[in-house]
Amino acid sequence: MIFALAGNQNSGKTTLFNQLTGSNQRVGNFPGVTIEQKIGEVTGKKDVSIVDLPGIYSLSPYTSEEIITRDFLLKQKPDGIINIVDATNIERNLYLTMQLVELQIPMVLALNMMDEVQANNGSIDIQHLREALGIPVVPISAVKKHGLAELMEQAIETAHQQKKPERIDFCSGAVHRAIHAVAHLVEDHAQKQGFPMRFAATKLVEGDAPVLKSLFLDANETDMIEHAVKEMETELNTDREAALADMRYQFIEDVCTKCVVKPKESREYRRSVSLDTVLTHKVWAFPAFLGIMLTVFWLTFGVIGNRLSELMEIGLENLSTVVDGGLTAYGINPVIHSLIINGIFAGVGAVLMFIPIIVVLFFFLSLLEDSGYMARVAYVMDKPLRKIGLSGRSFVPMLMGFGCTVPAVMATRTLASERDKKMTVLLTPFMSCSAKLPIYALFTAAFFPKNQALVMICLYITGIILGVLSGFIMKKTIFRGAPVPFVMELPNYRFPSLKSVLLLMWEKAKDFIQRAFTIIFLATVIIWFLQSFDIRLNHVEDGTNSILALIGRLISGIFVPIGFSDWRISTALITGFTAKEAVISTLAVLTGANIAELKDVMHTLFSPLSAISFLVFTLLYTPCVAAVAAVKRELGSVKGTVFVILYQTGFAWFAAFCVYQLGRLIW
């Protein structure tokens, strides 16, 4: 059996999915965490799976989440639907429930957060709600695992017996007449396409263009539908969509009046309102955000992460010394000895030493995300983003870009308009991803040891500012027009889940280690080989006679105007296209420096000014190959992808040129 898990954003859907399947899907306290459908097998139930669909508020085809969910329910035809509803906001959540009922798929309603309702002196008459909706209703608490066994037993029984919702007609008056008139007209068309008749009729009354196109109606039938809708609009003195919405909310209000005793304002709600007087204030919100992020960077790079990184560096250096001594004692071939010590240990080790910094940074970011603060940041950023032609909704994928560009680009599919999506894809790489952290950490430690945190936050702010500048240029040229309207639910502030925080830390550490021992390992070996042999494949003692030196000199001229005259620097930047961490491993291999010496060696390659120029270039230039592949997937165009690569690299070169040349004039 396959069950579809559907519900509003922030209703606890992914938490329930994780509890039922034992999966470790990411749980966040802001909309947009579930980008696409995920499937998992229910623990303890043989051959029973659940598909976690994106959070939505309706089945209207206005957003990518709604389209993904609707297509799955209509085309994949799951055995049943588990509709999760936030019991503390039941009126809003039931709007989707009424539309799901029309699909005539066996369905169970999971009434989540009932523990919060009861804790605040509220109650819900489960039996009355079941009778009103015509579907089984099971009270649960996904976080505390209350009622989950009963929920699955009820869902399996309902699907096994093919118990479809007992009631699908929630309307009366003019809306009732319009829907039934349309239903009689399109019944045979709906059956041919496999659409439930009631769903098809309701969507046609709403003016749903994809459904209308799918039914292949003739002109006469279309005219008769429009006539029925016009009569309804005239009688109710409102438009078609508002008429359907009013009908649903009137029914929900009547049901809730009879079976819901609203809970008192919870402590979480009162606390959220109090905090939002500052954190979403029109004056103080942005300074508060900067203050919070500065604190995070100071703790990461100036206190906790930096100390742990130093310990990791000592450990790796000791391990390298032991292995070096062992290989020497064994008398291994000098070339293999060089590969292991000067290639693998120098390259991969130079990257691994930054694991603590990445883990600590994402520990703090996870706290902010799970607490609900990041949803406020998206809300606060709506107004400034509109000035460059985007809405606050674009901030969610852009925010994810600080972690990794790949999921950030994939998250743009949740944007409602193609214009907003393409523009956000182009701007997301300006948000500095975690793969660049080793570069920042090394250079700030080498050149700005007393102001690491300040330089770090300046880099991130620079990326944002230049992204905004780029957005202004795009708005005035290739992306003219207005952004779509933005609506976002602000969840209550909650204490972050320890499991969720630890999960994110583990995911980032695991991802980093996997990249270190796959892409970076391979790049390190290739770089070592190219640096150790000449074009006749003779082993060279002096790297300036190597294949890599030859390649580096051919391209180094491009980078001279931005302060990089040494061929080793341009070579490192080229390898950064495979993975940004490879920049550090390449520099380590090319300079022959061990982990402890790397910071000092940087002073032989860079001046403080060229180091700043290098940081600006690496901040802005094209993300890794995986990110480019994600861009190609979302844009669906090779031409568009090439434009992204050229635009990002050209923008990075120009910004670094300005920094370096202006710096030379000043200094």
NORWO-V415394 format. One record per residue. N is the residue number from 0. RES is the residue in one small letter. PHI is phi in whole degrees, -180 to 180 (NA if undefined). PSI is psi in radians with two decimals (* if undefined). OMEGA is omega in radians with two decimals (999 if undefined). Layout:
n = <N	N>
res = <RES	RES>
phi = <PHI	PHI>
psi = <PSI	PSI>
omega = <OMEGA	OMEGA>
This chain:
n = <0	1	2	3	4	5	6	7	8	9	10	11	12	13	14	15	16	17	18	19	20	21	22	23	24	25	26	27	28	29	30	31	32	33	34	35	36	37	38	39	40	41	42	43	44	45	46	47	48	49	50	51	52	53	54	55	56	57	58	59	60	61	62	63	64	65	66	67	68	69	70	71	72	73	74	75	76	77	78	79	80	81	82	83	84	85	86	87	88	89	90	91	92	93	94	95	96	97	98	99	100	101	102	103	104	105	106	107	108	109	110	111	112	113	114	115	116	117	118	119	120	121	122	123	124	125	126	127	128	129	130	131	132	133	134	135	136	137	138	139	140	141	142	143	144	145	146	147	148	149	150	151	152	153	154	155	156	157	158	159	160	161	162	163	164	165	166	167	168	169	170	171	172	173	174	175	176	177	178	179	180	181	182	183	184	185	186	187	188	189	190	191	192	193	194	195	196	197	198	199	200	201	202	203	204	205	206	207	208	209	210	211	212	213	214	215	216	217	218	219	220	221	222	223	224	225	226	227	228	229	230	231	232	233	234	235	236	237	238	239	240	241	242	243	244	245	246	247	248	249	250	251	252	253	254	255	256	257	258	259	260	261	262	263	264	265	266	267	268	269	270	271	272	273	274	275	276	277	278	279	280	281	282	283	284	285	286	287	288	289	290	291	292	293	294	295	296	297	298	299	300	301	302	303	304	305	306	307	308	309	310	311	312	313	314	315	316	317	318	319	320	321	322	323	324	325	326	327	328	329	330	331	332	333	334	335	336	337	338	339	340	341	342	343	344	345	346	347	348	349	350	351	352	353	354	355	356	357	358	359	360	361	362	363	364	365	366	367	368	369	370	371	372	373	374	375	376	377	378	379	380	381	382	383	384	385	386	387	388	389	390	391	392	393	394	395	396	397	398	399	400	401	402	403	404	405	406	407	408	409	410	411	412	413	414	415	416	417	418	419	420	421	422	423	424	425	426	427	428	429	430	431	432	433	434	435	436	437	438	439	440	441	442	443	444	445	446	447	448	449	450	451	452	453	454	455	456	457	458	459	460	461	462	463	464	465	466	467	468	469	470	471	472	473	474	475	476	477	478	479	480	481	482	483	484	485	486	487	488	489	490	491	492	493	494	495	496	497	498	499	500	501	502	503	504	505	506	507	508	509	510	511	512	513	514	515	516	517	518	519	520	521	522	523	524	525	526	527	528	529	530	531	532	533	534	535	536	537	538	539	540	541	542	543	544	545	546	547	548	549	550	551	552	553	554	555	556	557	558	559	560	561	562	563	564	565	566	567	568	569	570	571	572	573	574	575	576	577	578	579	580	581	582	583	584	585	586	587	588	589	590	591	592	593	594	595	596	597	598	599	600	601	602	603	604	605	606	607	608	609	610	611	612	613	614	615	616	617	618	619	620	621	622	623	624	625	626	627	628	629	630	631	632	633	634	635	636	637	638	639	640	641	642	643	644	645	646	647	648	649	650	651	652	653	654	655	656	657	658	659	660	661	662	663	664	665	666>
res = <m	i	f	a	l	a	g	n	q	n	s	g	k	t	t	l	f	n	q	l	t	g	s	n	q	r	v	g	n	f	p	g	v	t	i	e	q	k	i	g	e	v	t	g	k	k	d	v	s	i	v	d	l	p	g	i	y	s	l	s	p	y	t	s	e	e	i	i	t	r	d	f	l	l	k	q	k	p	d	g	i	i	n	i	v	d	a	t	n	i	e	r	n	l	y	l	t	m	q	l	v	e	l	q	i	p	m	v	l	a	l	n	m	m	d	e	v	q	a	n	n	g	s	i	d	i	q	h	l	r	e	a	l	g	i	p	v	v	p	i	s	a	v	k	k	h	g	l	a	e	l	m	e	q	a	i	e	t	a	h	q	q	k	k	p	e	r	i	d	f	c	s	g	a	v	h	r	a	i	h	a	v	a	h	l	v	e	d	h	a	q	k	q	g	f	p	m	r	f	a	a	t	k	l	v	e	g	d	a	p	v	l	k	s	l	f	l	d	a	n	e	t	d	m	i	e	h	a	v	k	e	m	e	t	e	l	n	t	d	r	e	a	a	l	a	d	m	r	y	q	f	i	e	d	v	c	t	k	c	v	v	k	p	k	e	s	r	e	y	r	r	s	v	s	l	d	t	v	l	t	h	k	v	w	a	f	p	a	f	l	g	i	m	l	t	v	f	w	l	t	f	g	v	i	g	n	r	l	s	e	l	m	e	i	g	l	e	n	l	s	t	v	v	d	g	g	l	t	a	y	g	i	n	p	v	i	h	s	l	i	i	n	g	i	f	a	g	v	g	a	v	l	m	f	i	p	i	i	v	v	l	f	f	f	l	s	l	l	e	d	s	g	y	m	a	r	v	a	y	v	m	d	k	p	l	r	k	i	g	l	s	g	r	s	f	v	p	m	l	m	g	f	g	c	t	v	p	a	v	m	a	t	r	t	l	a	s	e	r	d	k	k	m	t	v	l	l	t	p	f	m	s	c	s	a	k	l	p	i	y	a	l	f	t	a	a	f	f	p	k	n	q	a	l	v	m	i	c	l	y	i	t	g	i	i	l	g	v	l	s	g	f	i	m	k	k	t	i	f	r	g	a	p	v	p	f	v	m	e	l	p	n	y	r	f	p	s	l	k	s	v	l	l	l	m	w	e	k	a	k	d	f	i	q	r	a	f	t	i	i	f	l	a	t	v	i	i	w	f	l	q	s	f	d	i	r	l	n	h	v	e	d	g	t	n	s	i	l	a	l	i	g	r	l	i	s	g	i	f	v	p	i	g	f	s	d	w	r	i	s	t	a	l	i	t	g	f	t	a	k	e	a	v	i	s	t	l	a	v	l	t	g	a	n	i	a	e	l	k	d	v	m	h	t	l	f	s	p	l	s	a	i	s	f	l	v	f	t	l	l	y	t	p	c	v	a	a	v	a	a	v	k	r	e	l	g	s	v	k	g	t	v	f	v	i	l	y	q	t	g	f	a	w	f	a	a	f	c	v	y	q	l	g	r	l	i	w>
phi = <NA	-123	-111	-94	-100	-125	176	-69	-64	64	-94	94	-64	-69	-62	-63	-58	-64	-67	-77	-104	72	-76	-117	-68	-66	-113	-131	-105	-151	-63	100	-68	-84	-84	-142	-66	-126	-124	-150	-88	-69	-63	82	-122	-69	59	-123	-123	-126	-104	-87	-91	-60	-70	-139	-111	-159	-101	-77	-85	-97	-124	-63	-61	-66	-68	-59	-66	-65	-62	-64	-68	-83	-96	-83	47	-64	-68	-165	-118	-105	-96	-88	-126	-76	-65	-80	-133	-65	-61	-70	-68	-70	-61	-69	-55	-63	-77	-65	-59	-66	-75	56	-108	-48	-145	-127	-98	-97	-87	-84	64	-64	-64	-70	-60	-68	-66	-109	63	-105	-157	-135	-79	-62	-65	-65	-65	-61	-68	-68	-93	77	-138	-64	-125	-125	-74	-142	-134	-63	-64	-92	65	-82	79	-72	-64	-64	-60	-68	-62	-67	-65	-65	-64	-63	-70	-62	-89	54	-82	-78	-53	-75	-132	-127	-101	-108	-108	-154	65	-63	-65	-60	-65	-65	-64	-70	-64	-69	-59	-65	-72	-110	-56	-69	-64	-63	-63	-62	-91	77	-93	-60	-59	-63	-61	-61	-64	-63	-67	-68	-64	-71	90	-75	-63	-61	-67	-58	-66	-70	-86	54	-79	-85	-62	-64	-66	-63	-63	-66	-64	-63	-65	-62	-68	-61	-60	-64	-64	-66	-66	-93	57	-155	-85	-62	-67	-64	-63	-66	-64	-61	-62	-66	-68	-65	-64	-61	-62	-64	-64	-67	-62	-85	-125	-121	-102	-65	-70	-69	-59	-77	-63	-62	-67	-63	-65	-64	-62	-64	-66	-71	-63	-106	-74	-120	-66	-66	-103	-89	-62	-70	-60	-64	-62	-63	-63	-64	-68	-62	-63	-61	-68	-64	-66	-73	-98	-106	-126	-75	-60	-65	-64	-64	-65	-64	-65	-62	-62	-64	-62	-67	-65	-64	-63	-62	-64	-63	-64	-59	-64	-64	-67	-65	-64	-74	75	-68	-52	-56	-67	-66	-59	-65	-60	-71	-84	-82	-99	-69	-65	-67	-77	-68	-61	-65	-88	-61	-64	-98	-55	-57	-64	-66	-63	-66	-59	-76	-62	-70	-64	-66	-60	-66	-68	-68	-72	103	-69	-65	-64	-66	-62	-62	-65	-64	-80	-60	-65	-66	-67	-65	-69	-106	93	-124	-107	-60	-62	-69	-70	-62	-64	-65	-65	-63	-62	-69	-89	-155	-68	-62	-66	-65	-65	-63	-69	-68	-68	-81	-78	-73	-111	-66	-63	-62	-63	-63	-67	-68	-59	-71	-90	-57	-61	-70	-82	-66	-79	-66	-65	-86	-59	-58	-64	-61	-62	-65	-71	-69	-68	-79	-110	-134	-62	-86	-132	-58	-62	-65	-64	-60	-68	-65	-64	-64	-66	-60	-59	-65	-63	-69	-63	-63	-60	-62	-62	-61	-63	-64	-61	-86	-121	-87	-126	-69	123	-102	-72	-74	-60	-122	-130	-139	-79	-96	-71	-62	-66	-133	-71	-59	-76	-60	-62	-66	-64	-64	-63	-64	-60	-66	-61	-68	-64	-63	-62	-66	-66	-61	-66	-63	-100	-124	-61	-70	-59	-63	-63	-63	-63	-64	-63	-59	-62	-64	-84	-95	-130	-93	-69	-98	63	-89	-70	-116	-84	-100	-63	-69	-101	-85	-60	-64	-63	-63	-64	-60	-68	-66	-106	-65	-59	-64	-98	-59	-63	-107	101	-113	-89	-77	-62	-67	-70	-63	-64	-62	-66	-64	-66	-64	-68	-74	-164	-62	-64	-65	-59	-69	-63	-66	-61	-65	-68	-69	-87	70	-87	-83	-59	-71	-88	-59	-62	-69	-63	-57	-71	-82	-100	-130	-93	-54	-69	-68	-65	-64	-61	-63	-63	-65	-64	-67	-62	-108	-76	-44	-67	-68	-59	-62	-68	-63	-63	-65	-62	-60	-65	-78	-80	65	-146	-68	-60	-65	-67	-61	-61	-60	-62	-67	-64	-64	-67	-63	-63	-63	-62	-65	-64	-66	-61	-62	-62	-70	-70	-67	-63	-64	-68	-78	-92>
psi = <2.51	2.19	2.43	2.24	1.93	2.57	3.07	2.83	2.52	0.44	-0.01	0.33	-0.88	-0.56	-0.79	-0.73	-0.81	-0.71	-0.68	-0.58	-0.20	0.22	2.86	0.81	2.59	2.33	2.19	2.80	0.71	2.65	2.61	0.13	-0.81	1.78	-0.68	2.97	2.46	2.55	2.48	2.64	2.37	2.27	2.22	0.02	1.92	2.32	0.59	2.09	2.73	2.36	2.11	1.88	2.76	2.59	2.30	2.91	-0.27	3.06	0.34	2.49	0.95	-0.48	2.85	-0.63	-0.76	-0.67	-0.76	-0.82	-0.81	-0.76	-0.71	-0.80	-0.64	-0.66	-0.68	-0.37	1.27	2.82	-0.45	2.88	2.30	1.88	1.90	2.29	2.32	1.91	-0.38	-0.24	0.87	-0.59	-0.80	-0.70	-0.56	-0.25	-0.76	-0.67	-0.76	-0.58	-0.64	-0.63	-0.63	-0.30	-0.24	0.74	2.38	2.30	2.48	2.40	2.10	1.89	1.63	2.80	0.50	-0.46	-0.64	-0.68	-0.87	-0.62	-0.40	0.51	0.55	2.95	2.75	2.26	1.71	-0.74	-0.75	-0.69	-0.70	-0.78	-0.66	-0.66	-0.39	0.41	2.72	2.48	2.22	2.08	2.35	2.94	1.81	-0.69	-0.75	0.01	0.42	2.28	0.08	-0.66	-0.77	-0.67	-0.85	-0.65	-0.75	-0.71	-0.78	-0.74	-0.76	-0.75	-0.71	-0.70	0.00	0.81	1.76	2.77	2.33	-0.35	2.30	-0.18	1.79	0.09	3.02	2.97	-2.45	-0.67	-0.72	-0.80	-0.71	-0.80	-0.76	-0.61	-0.75	-0.67	-0.74	-0.58	-0.62	0.13	-0.82	-0.64	-0.75	-0.71	-0.71	-0.63	-0.06	0.38	2.42	2.36	-0.80	-0.74	-0.82	-0.77	-0.78	-0.73	-0.60	-0.67	-0.65	-0.34	0.58	1.85	-0.77	-0.69	-0.75	-0.75	-0.65	-0.43	-0.21	0.93	2.62	3.01	-0.67	-0.76	-0.70	-0.73	-0.70	-0.65	-0.81	-0.60	-0.77	-0.69	-0.73	-0.73	-0.74	-0.80	-0.69	-0.77	-0.67	-0.17	0.79	2.98	2.97	-0.78	-0.72	-0.62	-0.79	-0.72	-0.76	-0.70	-0.81	-0.79	-0.53	-0.74	-0.79	-0.73	-0.74	-0.76	-0.81	-0.56	-0.64	-0.51	0.01	2.19	1.91	2.38	2.74	2.88	2.20	2.85	-0.63	-0.72	-0.81	-0.69	-0.70	-0.76	-0.73	-0.81	-0.61	-0.29	-0.41	-0.85	-0.29	0.25	2.51	-0.36	-0.80	-0.22	-0.82	-0.77	-0.64	-0.73	-0.80	-0.71	-0.74	-0.80	-0.64	-0.71	-0.74	-0.80	-0.64	-0.78	-0.65	-0.89	-0.31	-0.36	-1.38	-1.07	-0.70	-0.73	-0.78	-0.63	-0.66	-0.70	-0.72	-0.70	-0.76	-0.77	-0.79	-0.66	-0.73	-0.71	-0.73	-0.71	-0.76	-0.82	-0.71	-0.81	-0.70	-0.73	-0.68	-0.77	-0.62	-0.39	0.64	2.73	2.30	-0.60	-0.77	-0.67	-0.77	-0.71	-0.80	-0.82	-0.92	-0.33	-1.27	-0.91	-0.72	-0.77	-1.00	-0.71	-0.63	-0.44	-0.73	-0.50	-0.24	0.06	-0.81	-0.66	-0.77	-0.76	-0.76	-0.74	-0.79	-0.33	-0.84	-0.71	-0.62	-0.66	-0.77	-0.70	-0.88	-0.45	-0.35	-0.02	-0.62	-0.51	-0.64	-0.66	-0.73	-0.70	-0.80	-0.62	-0.10	-0.80	-0.87	-0.58	-0.55	-0.45	-0.38	0.20	0.27	2.92	2.98	-0.39	-0.52	-0.30	-0.47	-0.94	-0.61	-0.65	-0.71	-0.44	-0.41	-0.36	-1.07	2.39	-0.51	-1.02	-0.47	-0.78	-0.70	-0.57	-0.27	-0.26	-0.23	-0.11	2.51	-0.63	2.62	-0.59	-0.86	-0.67	-0.89	-0.71	-0.69	-0.66	-0.70	-0.55	-0.42	-0.72	-0.27	-0.35	2.03	2.07	2.89	-0.39	-0.36	-0.16	-0.74	-0.64	-0.87	-0.80	-0.75	-0.83	-0.67	-0.63	-0.60	-0.68	-0.44	0.98	-0.50	-0.20	0.65	-0.87	-0.72	-0.77	-0.70	-0.89	-0.53	-0.65	-0.82	-0.74	-0.67	-0.77	-0.75	-0.80	-0.78	-0.55	-0.72	-0.78	-0.77	-0.67	-0.69	-0.75	-0.79	-0.71	-0.62	-0.18	-1.49	-0.24	1.01	2.65	3.06	2.61	2.83	2.76	2.64	2.15	2.21	2.34	2.29	1.87	2.78	2.59	2.37	2.69	2.24	2.53	2.20	-0.70	-0.76	-0.72	-0.83	-0.61	-0.80	-0.74	-0.75	-0.73	-0.76	-0.75	-0.77	-0.77	-0.73	-0.76	-0.71	-0.75	-0.66	-0.65	0.16	-1.47	-0.86	-0.67	-0.84	-0.77	-0.67	-0.79	-0.74	-0.77	-0.75	-0.78	-0.85	-0.51	-0.37	-0.20	2.63	-3.06	-0.25	0.17	0.53	2.43	2.32	2.49	-0.58	2.04	-0.32	-0.25	0.15	2.97	-0.74	-0.68	-0.67	-0.81	-0.77	-0.70	-0.54	-0.57	-0.16	-0.47	-0.52	-0.53	-0.10	-0.76	-0.29	0.23	0.13	1.56	-0.41	2.28	-0.45	-0.54	-0.84	-0.62	-0.74	-0.66	-0.65	-0.76	-0.35	-0.28	-0.49	-0.79	2.35	-0.52	-0.43	-0.34	-0.79	-0.79	-0.63	-0.78	-0.67	-0.76	-0.77	-0.57	-0.23	0.31	2.47	-3.14	-0.73	-0.51	-0.23	-0.73	-0.73	-0.64	-0.54	-0.51	-0.33	-0.33	-0.52	2.58	2.90	-0.66	-0.81	-0.47	-0.72	-0.76	-0.72	-0.74	-0.72	-0.74	-0.82	-0.50	-0.66	-0.38	2.93	2.31	-3.10	3.02	-0.70	-0.68	-0.68	-0.69	-0.68	-0.68	-0.79	-0.72	-0.74	-0.66	-0.46	0.46	2.23	-0.72	-0.79	-0.66	-0.76	-0.68	-0.73	-0.79	-0.86	-0.69	-0.83	-0.83	-0.74	-0.73	-0.75	-0.78	-0.77	-0.74	-0.77	-0.64	-0.81	-0.77	-0.83	-0.80	-0.70	-0.64	-0.68	-0.64	-0.66	-0.76	*>
omega = <3.07	3.10	3.04	3.10	-3.03	3.11	3.11	3.00	3.13	3.11	-3.12	-3.03	-3.11	3.05	3.11	3.12	3.14	-3.11	-3.09	-3.03	-3.04	-3.11	3.10	3.07	-3.10	3.08	-3.14	-3.14	2.97	-3.07	3.03	-3.14	3.10	-3.06	3.13	-3.04	3.10	-3.08	3.11	-3.14	-3.09	-3.13	3.09	3.13	-3.09	3.08	3.05	-3.10	3.11	3.06	3.13	-3.10	3.12	3.09	-3.11	3.09	3.12	3.08	3.07	-3.02	-3.09	-3.14	3.13	3.11	-3.13	-3.14	3.12	-3.10	-3.09	3.13	3.14	-3.08	-3.09	-3.01	-3.12	3.09	3.11	3.13	3.14	3.09	2.93	-3.11	-3.14	-3.06	3.06	-3.06	3.13	3.09	-2.95	-3.11	-3.12	-3.06	-3.09	3.11	3.08	-3.13	-3.12	3.12	3.10	3.13	-3.11	-3.14	3.11	3.01	3.09	-2.92	3.06	3.11	3.09	-3.08	-3.00	3.10	3.10	3.09	3.10	3.10	-3.10	-3.14	3.14	3.03	3.04	3.10	3.09	3.11	-3.04	-3.09	3.14	3.13	3.12	-3.13	-3.11	-3.08	3.14	3.11	3.07	3.13	-3.12	3.08	-3.12	2.88	-3.06	-3.11	-3.09	3.11	3.11	3.03	-3.06	3.11	3.12	3.13	-3.10	3.09	3.14	-3.13	-3.13	3.13	-3.14	3.14	-3.12	-3.13	3.13	3.10	3.11	3.11	-3.07	-3.08	3.07	-3.07	-3.11	-2.98	3.09	3.05	-3.04	3.12	3.12	-3.12	-3.12	-3.11	-3.11	3.09	3.14	-3.12	3.13	-3.11	-2.96	-3.04	-3.10	3.10	-3.13	3.14	3.14	-3.10	3.14	3.11	2.98	-3.05	-3.10	3.13	-3.12	-3.12	-3.13	-3.12	3.09	3.08	3.12	-3.10	-3.11	-3.05	3.14	3.11	3.12	-3.14	-3.07	-3.03	3.09	3.11	3.06	-3.05	-3.13	3.14	3.11	3.12	-3.14	3.08	-3.13	3.11	3.12	-3.13	3.12	3.09	3.12	-3.12	3.14	-3.11	-3.08	-3.14	3.11	-3.14	-2.99	-3.10	3.12	3.13	3.11	3.14	3.12	3.13	-3.11	-3.10	3.08	3.10	-3.14	3.14	3.13	-3.14	-3.08	3.09	-3.07	-2.99	-3.10	2.93	-3.02	3.10	3.05	3.10	-3.11	3.07	3.13	-3.14	-3.14	3.11	-3.13	3.13	-3.13	-3.14	-3.09	3.06	3.09	-2.97	3.03	3.14	-3.04	3.12	-2.97	-3.04	-3.08	3.04	3.10	3.11	3.12	3.13	3.13	-3.11	3.09	3.10	3.12	-3.12	3.12	3.12	-3.09	-2.99	-3.10	-3.04	-2.95	-3.04	-3.11	3.13	3.13	3.12	3.10	3.10	3.09	3.13	3.13	3.14	3.14	3.12	3.10	3.11	3.13	3.13	3.13	-3.14	3.13	3.12	3.13	3.13	3.11	3.13	-3.13	-3.14	-3.10	3.12	-3.09	-3.14	3.10	3.09	3.13	3.13	-3.07	-3.04	-3.07	3.12	-3.00	-3.10	-3.14	-3.07	-3.11	3.14	3.14	3.11	-3.08	-3.10	-3.11	3.11	-3.12	-3.13	-3.13	-3.14	-3.13	3.13	-3.10	2.97	-3.12	3.13	3.10	3.08	-3.14	-3.11	-3.07	-3.14	-3.09	-3.08	-3.09	3.06	3.09	3.13	3.10	3.12	-3.13	-3.07	-3.11	-3.08	3.10	3.12	3.13	3.13	3.08	3.03	3.10	3.07	3.12	3.12	3.12	-3.09	-3.12	3.06	3.12	3.09	3.09	3.13	3.07	3.06	3.14	-3.09	-3.06	3.11	3.12	3.10	3.11	-3.11	3.13	3.12	3.10	-3.13	-2.97	-3.06	3.13	3.11	3.13	-3.12	-3.10	-3.12	3.13	3.08	-3.14	-3.07	-3.08	3.13	3.07	3.09	-2.97	-3.09	-3.07	-3.14	3.13	-3.09	3.10	3.11	-3.13	-3.07	-3.13	-3.06	3.11	3.10	-3.10	-3.01	-3.10	-3.01	-3.10	-3.08	-3.08	-3.08	-3.12	3.12	3.13	-3.09	3.08	3.10	-3.13	3.13	3.10	3.09	3.14	-3.10	3.13	3.03	3.09	3.11	3.11	3.11	3.09	-3.14	-3.14	-3.11	-3.09	-3.06	-2.96	-3.11	3.09	3.12	-3.09	3.08	3.12	3.07	-3.07	3.05	3.12	3.05	3.07	-3.13	3.03	2.99	3.14	3.03	-3.08	3.08	3.13	-3.13	-3.11	-3.14	3.13	3.12	-3.14	3.11	-3.14	-3.14	-3.12	3.12	-3.14	3.14	-3.12	-3.14	3.11	3.12	-3.13	-3.07	3.05	-3.07	-3.06	3.09	-3.14	3.13	3.14	-3.14	3.14	3.14	3.11	-3.13	-3.10	-3.13	-3.04	-3.09	3.07	-3.04	3.06	3.13	2.98	3.12	-3.09	3.08	-3.12	-3.09	-3.13	3.11	-3.03	3.06	-3.09	3.11	3.12	3.12	-3.11	-3.13	3.14	-3.07	-3.03	-3.13	-3.14	-3.01	3.14	-3.14	3.13	2.95	-3.10	-3.11	-3.12	-3.09	-3.13	3.14	-3.14	3.10	3.13	3.13	3.12	3.13	3.10	3.07	3.11	3.09	-3.05	3.11	-3.12	3.09	-3.13	-3.13	3.12	3.10	3.13	-3.13	-3.07	-3.14	-3.11	-3.10	3.00	-3.02	-3.08	-3.05	-2.94	-3.12	-3.13	-3.12	-3.12	-3.12	3.09	-3.13	-3.00	2.84	3.08	-3.14	3.14	3.05	3.09	3.11	3.12	3.13	3.13	-3.14	-3.14	3.06	-2.92	-2.98	-2.97	3.10	-3.02	-3.12	3.14	3.12	3.10	3.10	3.10	3.09	3.12	-3.13	-3.08	3.13	3.14	-3.06	3.06	-3.13	3.12	3.13	3.09	3.11	3.12	-3.13	-3.11	-3.13	-3.11	-3.09	3.10	3.12	-3.13	3.14	-3.12	3.14	3.12	3.10	3.13	-3.13	-3.05	-3.08	3.07	3.10	3.11	3.12	-3.09	-3.07	999>
